[in-house]
Amino acid sequence: MSYADKVFIDMCKDILENGTSTEGEKVRPRWEDGTLAYTIKKFGVVNRYDLRKEFPALTLRRTGIKSCVDEMLWIWQKHSNNVNELSSHIWDAWADEQGSIGKAYGYQFGVEHQYKEGMFNQVDRVIYDLKNNPYSRRILTNLYVHQDLNEMALYPCAYSMTFNVTKNNETGKLVLNGILNQRSQDILAANNWNVCQYAVLIHMLAQVCDMEVGEFVHVIADAHIYDRHIPLIKELISREPFPAPIFKLNPEVKDFYDFKPEDVELIDYQTGPQIKNIPIAV
């Protein structure tokens, strides 16, 4: 069993056995048929993954690594808020007729800010500090910009990434660690998708900044399983898992803005069958 499988199974069991229900409460999300979408939820779930040991891809079912990397690069590299520049269709329900999701996600990374060292957008500032001030405790991004919330089609779920550099005492090389803060997560639809995205991001930034990868910590304020997902989750966590795949990143890429989804590969990625047509609450 991969470590990601163990984390996922334990988390789902904890939510189902010890979580609280929102049934009957005033909730925002609805199913496509207009029915209110209730959840079983846990507050403050924290999962840790040591990227030096294995890549945290779920094997209970397949996570589409190329698609999730494409979405991550759409935000972090393209700084885009237009679904027409994205290969998948996961954001289509929130986009307007022109494909825009408003001042959300990638839009915020495209905005430049004045620092004492000059003008930077948030991503370039992270890369600058990792290369020039690696022991800074101020290397982070924030997508939850309050003055722009009214112009966002959806408030950011995964909204903040904090980077921290340590040292490998054996090799002397710097080690890149990261914490993803997420206000809300649909566990079935998005958990391993987000885990793989930000694990890949840490690998990419470590490579272009000449560092080793370290830990990825995932903090979820509201970790929830939707009512219509409960039987799907129960079936999923009853499956027999496989060993973790081997992660490969194109070593020739030295500039973050040159990475493509094709530069990421999972070798020997064995998985259970995919769950098709997962209902999504909007």
C-alpha positions as CSV (number, residue, x, y, z in Angstrom):
1,M,0.0,0.0,0.0
2,S,1.3,3.5,-0.8
3,Y,1.5,5.9,2.1
4,A,-1.0,8.2,0.3
5,D,-3.5,5.3,0.4
6,K,-3.1,4.8,4.1
7,V,-3.5,8.6,4.8
8,F,-6.6,8.7,2.6
9,I,-8.2,5.6,4.1
10,D,-7.6,6.7,7.7
11,M,-8.9,10.2,6.9
12,C,-12.1,8.9,5.3
13,K,-12.8,6.5,8.1
14,D,-12.3,9.3,10.7
15,I,-14.6,11.7,8.8
16,L,-17.3,9.0,8.5
17,E,-17.0,7.7,12.1
18,N,-16.3,10.9,14.0
19,G,-17.4,13.8,11.7
20,T,-20.4,16.0,12.1
21,S,-23.3,16.3,9.6
22,T,-24.6,19.5,8.1
23,E,-28.0,17.9,7.2
24,G,-30.9,20.2,7.9
25,E,-28.5,23.2,8.2
26,K,-28.3,26.3,6.0
27,V,-25.8,25.3,3.3
28,R,-24.8,26.9,0.0
29,P,-23.9,24.0,-2.3
30,R,-26.6,22.3,-4.3
31,W,-26.7,19.3,-6.6
32,E,-27.6,19.6,-10.3
33,D,-31.2,18.8,-9.6
34,G,-31.4,21.7,-7.1
35,T,-31.3,19.5,-3.9
36,L,-29.2,20.9,-1.1
37,A,-25.9,19.1,-0.8
38,Y,-25.1,18.1,2.8
39,T,-21.8,16.8,4.1
40,I,-20.1,14.9,6.9
41,K,-17.2,17.0,7.9
42,K,-14.1,17.2,10.1
43,F,-12.4,20.4,11.1
44,G,-8.6,20.9,10.9
45,V,-7.4,17.8,9.1
46,V,-3.6,17.8,8.7
47,N,-1.8,15.3,6.5
48,R,2.0,15.0,6.0
49,Y,3.8,13.5,3.1
50,D,7.6,12.9,2.9
51,L,8.3,13.5,-0.8
52,R,11.8,12.0,-0.3
53,K,10.3,8.6,0.4
54,E,7.5,8.3,-2.3
55,F,5.2,10.3,-4.5
56,P,1.8,10.6,-2.8
57,A,-0.5,9.4,-5.7
58,L,-3.5,7.4,-4.6
59,T,-3.6,3.8,-6.0
60,L,-7.1,3.0,-4.8
61,R,-8.2,4.8,-8.0
62,R,-6.2,6.6,-10.7
63,T,-5.4,10.3,-10.3
64,G,-4.9,11.8,-13.8
65,I,-1.4,13.2,-13.2
66,K,-1.2,15.1,-16.5
67,S,-4.6,16.8,-16.1
68,C,-3.9,17.8,-12.5
69,V,-0.5,19.2,-13.4
70,D,-2.0,21.1,-16.3
71,E,-4.5,22.8,-13.9
72,M,-1.7,23.6,-11.4
73,L,0.4,25.2,-14.2
74,W,-2.7,27.0,-15.5
75,I,-2.7,28.8,-12.2
76,W,0.9,29.0,-11.1
77,Q,2.6,29.3,-14.5
78,K,0.1,30.7,-17.0
79,H,-1.5,32.9,-14.3
80,S,-4.8,32.3,-16.1
81,N,-8.4,32.7,-15.1
82,N,-9.8,31.6,-18.4
83,V,-11.0,28.0,-18.8
84,N,-10.3,28.1,-22.6
85,E,-6.6,27.9,-21.7
86,L,-7.2,24.8,-19.6
87,S,-7.2,21.2,-21.1
88,S,-9.8,19.8,-18.7
89,H,-13.4,21.0,-18.1
90,I,-13.5,21.0,-14.3
91,W,-14.0,24.8,-14.1
92,D,-16.6,25.1,-16.9
93,A,-19.6,25.3,-14.4
94,W,-18.1,28.5,-12.9
95,A,-17.0,30.3,-16.1
96,D,-18.9,33.0,-17.9
97,E,-19.6,33.1,-21.6
98,Q,-16.0,34.2,-22.4
99,G,-14.5,31.4,-20.2
100,S,-13.5,33.7,-17.3
101,I,-13.8,32.8,-13.6
102,G,-13.2,36.4,-12.7
103,K,-10.4,37.6,-10.4
104,A,-9.8,34.2,-9.0
105,Y,-6.8,31.8,-8.8
106,G,-4.4,32.5,-11.7
107,Y,-5.5,36.1,-12.0
108,Q,-4.1,36.9,-8.5
109,F,-0.7,35.4,-9.5
110,G,-0.5,37.6,-12.6
111,V,-0.8,40.8,-10.5
112,E,2.5,42.5,-9.7
113,H,3.3,44.0,-6.4
114,Q,6.0,46.5,-5.3
115,Y,8.7,45.1,-3.0
116,K,11.9,46.8,-1.8
117,E,13.7,44.6,-4.4
118,G,11.4,45.6,-7.2
119,M,8.2,44.6,-8.9
120,F,7.2,40.9,-8.6
121,N,4.1,38.8,-9.0
122,Q,3.6,36.2,-6.2
123,V,5.1,33.2,-8.1
124,D,8.2,35.1,-9.2
125,R,8.6,36.5,-5.6
126,V,8.6,32.9,-4.3
127,I,11.3,31.8,-6.8
128,Y,13.4,34.9,-6.2
129,D,13.4,34.3,-2.4
130,L,14.1,30.6,-2.7
131,K,17.2,31.4,-4.8
132,N,18.3,34.5,-2.9
133,N,16.8,34.3,0.6
134,P,16.1,30.6,1.2
135,Y,16.0,30.9,5.0
136,S,13.4,33.6,4.9
137,R,10.3,32.8,6.9
138,R,8.2,35.0,4.6
139,I,8.0,32.8,1.4
140,L,4.3,32.4,0.8
141,T,1.5,33.0,-1.6
142,N,-2.1,34.1,-1.0
143,L,-5.1,33.8,-3.3
144,Y,-7.7,34.9,-0.8
145,V,-7.8,38.6,-1.6
146,H,-10.8,40.1,0.1
147,Q,-11.2,43.2,-2.0
148,D,-11.5,40.9,-5.1
149,L,-13.9,38.2,-3.7
150,N,-17.0,39.8,-5.1
151,E,-15.4,39.5,-8.6
152,M,-14.5,35.8,-8.2
153,A,-16.8,33.1,-9.6
154,L,-15.7,30.9,-6.7
155,Y,-13.8,31.8,-3.6
156,P,-10.4,30.0,-3.6
157,C,-10.4,26.6,-1.8
158,A,-6.6,25.9,-1.9
159,Y,-5.7,29.5,-1.1
160,S,-2.2,29.7,0.4
161,M,1.2,28.0,0.0
162,T,4.0,28.5,2.5
163,F,7.5,27.4,1.7
164,N,10.2,26.6,4.2
165,V,13.8,25.6,3.5
166,T,15.8,23.3,5.7
167,K,19.2,21.6,5.2
168,N,20.1,17.9,4.6
169,N,22.8,17.4,7.1
170,E,24.2,14.4,5.1
171,T,24.4,16.0,1.7
172,G,24.6,19.7,2.7
173,K,21.9,20.5,0.1
174,L,19.0,22.7,0.9
175,V,15.6,21.0,1.2
176,L,12.3,22.5,0.1
177,N,9.2,21.9,2.2
178,G,5.7,23.3,1.7
179,I,2.4,23.8,3.5
180,L,-0.8,24.0,1.6
181,N,-3.7,25.7,3.4
182,Q,-7.1,24.8,2.1
183,R,-10.3,26.3,3.6
184,S,-12.6,23.6,2.2
185,Q,-12.2,20.3,0.3
186,D,-14.5,17.8,-1.3
187,I,-12.6,14.7,-0.3
188,L,-13.8,12.3,-3.0
189,A,-13.5,14.7,-6.0
190,A,-10.5,16.7,-5.0
191,N,-8.3,15.4,-2.2
192,N,-5.6,13.4,-4.1
193,W,-5.9,15.8,-7.1
194,N,-4.7,18.6,-4.9
195,V,-2.1,16.5,-3.1
196,C,-0.5,15.5,-6.4
197,Q,-0.6,19.0,-7.7
198,Y,1.2,20.6,-4.9
199,A,3.6,17.6,-4.5
200,V,4.6,18.2,-8.2
201,L,4.9,22.0,-7.6
202,I,7.4,21.4,-4.8
203,H,9.4,19.0,-7.0
204,M,9.4,21.6,-9.8
205,L,10.4,24.5,-7.6
206,A,13.1,22.4,-5.9
207,Q,14.6,21.5,-9.2
208,V,14.7,25.0,-10.6
209,C,16.2,26.3,-7.3
210,D,18.7,23.5,-7.0
211,M,17.2,22.0,-3.9
212,E,16.1,18.6,-2.7
213,V,12.4,17.9,-2.0
214,G,11.3,17.5,1.6
215,E,7.9,17.4,3.2
216,F,4.5,18.4,1.9
217,V,2.0,19.3,4.6
218,H,-1.7,19.6,3.7
219,V,-3.9,21.5,6.1
220,I,-7.7,21.3,5.4
221,A,-10.0,23.5,7.5
222,D,-13.2,21.8,6.4
223,A,-12.6,18.3,5.1
224,H,-15.9,16.9,4.0
225,I,-17.6,14.0,2.2
226,Y,-20.9,14.9,0.5
227,D,-24.0,12.9,1.2
228,R,-24.2,11.4,-2.3
229,H,-20.5,10.5,-2.1
230,I,-20.7,8.3,1.0
231,P,-21.4,5.0,-0.7
232,L,-18.7,5.8,-3.3
233,I,-16.1,6.5,-0.5
234,K,-17.0,3.4,1.4
235,E,-16.5,1.2,-1.7
236,L,-13.3,3.1,-2.6
237,I,-11.6,2.6,0.8
238,S,-12.5,-1.1,0.8
239,R,-10.3,-1.8,-2.2
240,E,-6.9,-3.4,-2.2
241,P,-4.3,-0.8,-2.8
242,F,-1.0,-1.0,-4.7
243,P,2.6,0.2,-4.0
244,A,3.3,3.8,-4.7
245,P,4.5,4.7,-8.3
246,I,7.9,6.1,-9.1
247,F,7.9,9.8,-9.8
248,K,9.9,11.2,-12.7
249,L,10.4,14.9,-13.6
250,N,12.2,16.0,-16.7
251,P,15.7,17.0,-15.4
252,E,16.5,19.2,-18.3
253,V,14.0,21.9,-17.3
254,K,15.7,24.7,-15.3
255,D,13.1,27.5,-15.6
256,F,9.7,27.0,-13.9
257,Y,8.0,28.7,-16.8
258,D,9.3,26.0,-19.2
259,F,7.6,23.1,-17.5
260,K,4.8,21.2,-19.3
261,P,2.5,18.4,-18.1
262,E,4.5,16.0,-20.3
263,D,7.5,16.7,-18.1
264,V,5.9,14.7,-15.3
265,E,5.6,10.9,-15.3
266,L,4.4,8.3,-12.9
267,I,6.2,5.0,-13.6
268,D,4.6,1.6,-12.6
269,Y,1.4,3.4,-11.5
270,Q,-1.0,0.6,-10.7
271,T,-4.5,1.5,-9.6
272,G,-8.0,0.3,-9.0
273,P,-10.8,1.2,-11.4
274,Q,-11.8,4.8,-11.9
275,I,-15.0,6.1,-10.4
276,K,-16.9,7.6,-13.2
277,N,-19.6,10.4,-13.2
278,I,-19.0,11.6,-9.7
279,P,-21.8,14.1,-8.9
280,I,-20.3,17.5,-8.2
281,A,-22.1,20.0,-5.9
282,V,-22.0,23.6,-7.1
